């Protein structure tokens, strides 16, 4: 019942015929299963070594990719293990060497910035002492204001240059209290700044840097927008700090341009509206380092909203 019989006959010269017979199934399924089994065996013989080689290459490359993404200058990190084929090990060794060179260059930059700051502040302090001998009160006040402006500009430049490697550690901060304290500093010197009471919000931040960013936004609001109203608006996934002024706003096409360093919309040399144009650039850099963003929005009824948005840590 198996099926037909396959008979093969081959003539052998001088020796007669060689006859062979073999069962021939009527169904093609046994032959099909044989072909499938042979194909699977072939794949196992060929593909398994290929897959093993690909995995041997991909694992070190994935580790290199992750290390590159995690790399932050100034943070202590152990060298990446040199694994895989020779070419991959060479790439990993080059990355380890590059990371050391970048860290060394940034260390040198920090030392240079420290020396520059010291060398510039020393003559400014000497000038501050010498202007006390100026008899005219108005001239002396203008000189003192100029020196103060130079000191503030120097602080902004150094802070912006060092922001990639902040020396201040992150701590749990009551953001509402921090903002309130900054506003109180402005109120103490008679600036038209108000704070809208809000619930307590605790975030992991670098408090001195965040205080600097908020202060810069309030200074801009008071300087260019007459007054500032500061609000803290907690949300489910983020917290917004809004500084609303009563000024004329900013043309829509220039809302992003003002975040560029040394960019000012007011180009006169008036001391009251002067500055180096670093306040917003520094504020955005600080907030982005904290994982947030700074945006400017013109209100329909007039005035400008400068908003810091910070993510809330999920426990």
Secondary structure, DSSP 8 states (H G I E B T S, - for coil): --EEEEEEEEEETTTEEEEEEEEEES-SHHHHHHHHHHHHHHHHHHHHHHHHHHHHHHHHHHHHHHHHHH--TTS--------SSHHHHHHHHHHHHHHHHHHHHHHHHHHHHHHHHHHHHHHHHHHHHHGGG---HHHHHHHHHHHHHHHHHHHHHHHHHHGGG-SS--EEEEHHHHHHHHHHHHHHTT--EEEE-----EEEE-HHHHHHHHHHHHHHHHHHHS-EEEEEEE-SSEEEEEEEE-S----GGGTTGGGSTT--S--S--GGG---S-HHHHHHHHHHHTT-EEEEEE-TTS-EEEEEEEE----
